[in-house]
Amino acid sequence: MGYRPLSIAVLAFASLVCLAIAQTAKPTADKWEAPADAAAKPNPEAKNPDAPAVGRKLYMRTCVGCHEEDGSGKDTGAANLRSPEVQAQSDGALFWKVSNGNTAAGMPSFASLPETDRWDVVTFLRTLKDASGTGAEGSGEGKKDSPQGHKSKGH
């Protein structure tokens, strides 16, 4: 094997490795799950009585454009934050999703917000009601992470 074919083979192999890494690093819209260690993280703001109000203000400023004021996302194609699939996720899983985003589905990362602010948003999300008028119970601690992603755009 000469120098040129070897260079082409090495380049092709390196390209395949980079492609494989890129594919595993990107979340998909269909399966967007927080890692187990992130999902198990407790919400330090869960017992703060001011957290839902602070979280609502942040939500209205950063999330309402896609998820709408009621959290339904019905007119934008964003995830319905009131749905049982979202509300069944742990606070840690929701915090991870807010922090990391899901760019494959149109959800930006909000890691630039202070950590306490992101936890306050998660605490506010627990106050949202689903279509039947029932809300999430408690803070979601210990709840199973669920692969609810965004449908087309939003955060």
C-alpha positions as CSV (number, residue, x, y, z in Angstrom):
1,M,0.0,0.0,0.0
2,G,1.5,3.4,-1.0
3,Y,1.5,6.6,0.8
4,R,-1.6,8.1,-0.9
5,P,-4.0,5.1,-0.4
6,L,-2.9,4.9,3.3
7,S,-3.6,8.7,3.7
8,I,-7.0,8.3,2.2
9,A,-7.8,5.3,4.4
10,V,-6.7,7.2,7.6
11,L,-8.7,10.2,6.6
12,A,-11.8,8.1,5.9
13,F,-11.4,6.3,9.2
14,A,-11.0,9.6,11.1
15,S,-14.1,11.0,9.4
16,L,-16.2,8.0,10.4
17,V,-15.0,8.3,14.0
18,C,-15.9,12.0,14.1
19,L,-19.3,11.2,12.5
20,A,-20.0,8.5,15.1
21,I,-19.1,10.8,18.0
22,A,-21.2,13.6,16.6
23,Q,-24.2,11.3,16.2
24,T,-24.0,10.1,19.8
25,A,-23.5,13.6,21.2
26,K,-26.6,15.0,19.7
27,P,-29.9,14.3,21.4
28,T,-32.8,13.3,19.2
29,A,-36.3,14.6,19.3
30,D,-37.6,11.1,19.7
31,K,-35.4,10.0,22.7
32,W,-34.4,12.9,24.9
33,E,-33.5,11.5,28.3
34,A,-31.4,12.9,31.0
35,P,-28.5,10.8,32.3
36,A,-29.4,8.8,35.4
37,D,-27.1,10.9,37.6
38,A,-28.7,14.1,36.4
39,A,-32.2,12.8,36.8
40,A,-31.5,11.8,40.4
41,K,-30.3,15.3,41.4
42,P,-32.6,16.8,44.0
43,N,-34.2,20.2,43.6
44,P,-32.6,22.6,46.1
45,E,-35.5,25.1,45.5
46,A,-38.4,22.5,46.0
47,K,-39.2,23.7,49.5
48,N,-38.6,27.4,48.8
49,P,-42.0,29.1,49.0
50,D,-40.8,31.9,46.6
51,A,-39.4,29.6,44.0
52,P,-42.6,29.1,41.9
53,A,-43.3,32.8,41.6
54,V,-39.6,33.5,40.7
55,G,-39.7,30.6,38.3
56,R,-42.9,31.9,36.7
57,K,-41.3,35.3,36.0
58,L,-38.4,33.6,34.4
59,Y,-40.7,31.3,32.4
60,M,-42.7,34.2,31.1
61,R,-39.5,35.9,30.0
62,T,-37.7,32.9,28.4
63,C,-40.1,30.0,27.7
64,V,-43.6,31.5,27.0
65,G,-42.8,32.2,23.3
66,C,-42.7,28.5,22.6
67,H,-44.5,26.8,25.4
68,E,-47.2,29.5,25.8
69,E,-48.4,30.9,29.0
70,D,-50.3,27.8,30.1
71,G,-47.4,25.5,29.2
72,S,-49.3,23.6,26.5
73,G,-47.2,24.5,23.5
74,K,-50.3,23.8,21.4
75,D,-49.9,26.5,18.9
76,T,-46.2,26.3,18.4
77,G,-45.4,22.5,18.4
78,A,-43.3,22.8,21.5
79,A,-43.6,20.2,24.2
80,N,-46.7,20.3,26.4
81,L,-45.2,20.9,29.8
82,R,-48.5,20.0,31.5
83,S,-48.6,16.5,30.0
84,P,-48.2,13.5,32.2
85,E,-45.1,12.5,30.2
86,V,-43.3,15.7,31.2
87,Q,-44.7,16.0,34.7
88,A,-43.7,12.4,35.5
89,Q,-40.0,13.3,35.0
90,S,-37.9,14.0,38.0
91,D,-36.9,17.6,38.9
92,G,-33.3,16.6,38.1
93,A,-34.3,15.4,34.6
94,L,-36.2,18.7,33.9
95,F,-33.3,20.7,35.2
96,W,-30.9,18.9,32.9
97,K,-33.2,19.5,29.9
98,V,-33.5,23.2,30.7
99,S,-29.8,23.4,31.1
100,N,-28.7,21.4,28.1
101,G,-31.5,22.0,25.6
102,N,-32.4,19.8,22.7
103,T,-31.2,21.6,19.6
104,A,-32.3,18.7,17.4
105,A,-35.9,19.6,18.3
106,G,-35.5,23.3,18.6
107,M,-35.0,23.7,22.3
108,P,-32.0,26.0,23.2
109,S,-29.8,25.5,26.2
110,F,-30.5,27.8,29.2
111,A,-27.2,27.0,30.9
112,S,-26.4,30.8,30.8
113,L,-29.1,31.4,33.4
114,P,-27.9,31.0,37.0
115,E,-28.4,27.5,38.4
116,T,-30.9,28.8,41.1
117,D,-33.0,30.4,38.3
118,R,-33.1,27.1,36.4
119,W,-34.3,25.3,39.5
120,D,-36.9,27.9,40.1
121,V,-38.2,27.4,36.6
122,V,-38.5,23.6,37.3
123,T,-40.3,24.4,40.5
124,F,-42.8,26.6,38.6
125,L,-43.3,23.8,36.0
126,R,-44.7,21.7,38.8
127,T,-47.6,24.2,39.2
128,L,-48.8,23.7,35.6
129,K,-52.1,21.9,35.2
130,D,-52.8,19.3,32.5
131,A,-56.0,19.4,30.4
132,S,-58.0,17.6,33.1
133,G,-57.2,20.3,35.6
134,T,-54.9,18.2,37.7
135,G,-51.4,19.3,38.4
136,A,-48.2,17.5,39.2
137,E,-48.0,16.4,42.8
138,G,-45.0,17.4,44.8
139,S,-41.7,18.3,43.3
140,G,-41.2,15.3,41.1
141,E,-38.4,13.9,43.2
142,G,-37.9,10.3,42.6
143,K,-40.1,10.3,39.5
144,K,-38.9,8.3,36.5
145,D,-37.2,10.2,33.6
146,S,-39.3,10.0,30.5
147,P,-38.3,10.5,26.9
148,Q,-40.6,13.5,26.2
149,G,-39.0,15.8,23.7
150,H,-40.1,18.7,21.6
151,K,-42.1,18.2,18.5
152,S,-40.7,20.8,16.2
153,K,-39.5,24.0,17.9
154,G,-39.5,25.6,21.3
155,H,-37.9,25.3,24.7
